[in-house]
Amino acid sequence: MIKRISRFAWVVALVLVALTLALSCAPKEQVTPAGKKPTEIWLRGSAAMTGIYAASLLPAAEAIKEAVDLINTERGGIDGVPWKVELLDDAGDVAKATATYEQLKVKEPRANMMVFMTTSGVAEALRERFNEDKICVMLPSGSATAIYPAGNTFCIVISHPDGFGFFIDWLAETQPKPVKLGLLNWDSTFGRSIMTDECTNYAKSKGVDIVATELFGIREMDLTTQLTKIKNAGATWVFTNTLGFGTVTVLKSVDALGLKGKMNFAGGHFAMDYDVLRVAEALTEGFVGPHSMVTWDEADNPYVAERRKAFDAAERPDSYRAQPFLVFKGWMTYVADIHEAAIEEVGWENLDAEAFKAQIVKTKDLKLPWTILNYSADKPETNWARMVQFKGGKVLPITDWRKAPDLRPAQYKK
């Protein structure tokens, strides 16, 4: 009996060994160990690289690509992983940008952070999709409707409403009262973004009376009718919420009416760029506005000096000498730092939009060589700026850095 049991045990043992060997030889499903680094990490998005905004935004797209390349070269990418970038053209068109985004969001490896160098209308149209798809987005669109209600979108420049309030503060502090102000804005999401109760009431509280508001189409080239109405309303200052060719159109119309020297003119953050200076030249003299970044003409700033040297060495066309090629290396360095801080906190296996957001909202009055950034969960836009002026063919600061008033829509304030 014992002999039979012993033989049976041996048979069972041999079967188990054979089964083990068979299983060990079978193909195994590849499972990525938790925390294992990927072979690459992607930053995707779109930009208005063609169409009427291309002069301003094509250089922005190229500047992002250059900055990512520099980060790969200088610091070995993100936590030692090569950083890849893909930006597609959306022409500043909402329908095209939406189709482009739908294409990008399903690409593998998934990009949990994206950048968009496009219009306020595009940013506004896609804002809820970014939230639904759990993708963190950084962009320079300052329209309140592009970033509120607060969600997954963060703005790297002062918003249009806050920037307008910053200008109002400066106006109230430096100009004799009463100040009579006219608005001359694009008839678009961008232009209308300062035409809010918050902006109007804030101006009034500071002794600035908005006596006229005029709009014009993006392709409109003669604004003498609008400017005449503003002048006849008694305005001594005119503020335009435009950028690039829009601001140039304003300045050329001012010149056509002979108003330079008779009235004062200002614009928002994006009006104070070199694409305006390069085209309008002497017509820009004395034009002022709020600005969230350093300028090419602050040569005593080591960061600016380094970027000037690199720009000249690369032999870029002069048309690319605008904000993006100056500040986007700094911006992408900040984005890379956000990635690495998130990786350190949650690991590669949990690197998602929430991990990025958790790091971004920790950014409190962070003084960088090119700007000061400040974010919170309910205010996803920085609020630091200076007043700058076009003077002698340069863009120069005329105030120190300070915080702007909070003029986001009242329903989005805690």
Stockholm file with secondary structure:
# STOCKHOLM 1.0

chainA/1-414         MIKRISRFAWVVALVLVALTLALSCAPKEQVTPAGKKPTEIWLRGSAAMTGIYAASLLPAAEAIKEAVDLINTERGGIDGVPWKVELLDDAGDVAKATATYEQLKVKEPRANMMVFMTTSGVAEALRERFNEDKICVMLPSGSATAIYPAGNTFCIVISHPDGFGFFIDWLAETQPKPVKLGLLNWDSTFGRSIMTDECTNYAKSKGVDIVATELFGIREMDLTTQLTKIKNAGATWVFTNTLGFGTVTVLKSVDALGLKGKMNFAGGHFAMDYDVLRVAEALTEGFVGPHSMVTWDEADNPYVAERRKAFDAAERPDSYRAQPFLVFKGWMTYVADIHEAAIEEVGWENLDAEAFKAQIVKTKDLKLPWTILNYSADKPETNWARMVQFKGGKVLPITDWRKAPDLRPAQYKK
#=GR chainA/1-414 SS CHHHHHHHHHHHHHHHHHHHHHHHHSCCCCCCCTTCCCSCEEEEEEECCSSTTHHHHHHHHHHHHHHHHHHHHHHCSBTTBCEEEEEEECTTCHHHHHHHHHHHHTCSSCCSEEEEESCHHHHHHHHHHHHHTTCEEEECCCCHHHHCSCSSEEESSCCHHHHHHHHHHHHHHHSCSSEEEEEEEESSHHHHTTCSHHHHHHHHHTTEEEEEEEEECTTCCCCHHHHHHHHHTTCSEEEECCCHHHHHHHHHHHHHHTCBTTBEEEECGGGSSHHHHHHHGGGGTTCEEEESSCCTTCTTSHHHHHHHHHHHHHTCCGGGCSHHHHHHHHHHHHHHHHHHHHHHHHCGGGCSHHHHHHHHTTCCSEECSSCEECCCSSCCBCCEEEEEEEETTEEEECSCCEECCCCSCGGGCC
#=GC SS_cons         CHHHHHHHHHHHHHHHHHHHHHHHHSCCCCCCCTTCCCSCEEEEEEECCSSTTHHHHHHHHHHHHHHHHHHHHHHCSBTTBCEEEEEEECTTCHHHHHHHHHHHHTCSSCCSEEEEESCHHHHHHHHHHHHHTTCEEEECCCCHHHHCSCSSEEESSCCHHHHHHHHHHHHHHHSCSSEEEEEEEESSHHHHTTCSHHHHHHHHHTTEEEEEEEEECTTCCCCHHHHHHHHHTTCSEEEECCCHHHHHHHHHHHHHHTCBTTBEEEECGGGSSHHHHHHHGGGGTTCEEEESSCCTTCTTSHHHHHHHHHHHHHTCCGGGCSHHHHHHHHHHHHHHHHHHHHHHHHCGGGCSHHHHHHHHTTCCSEECSSCEECCCSSCCBCCEEEEEEEETTEEEECSCCEECCCCSCGGGCC
//
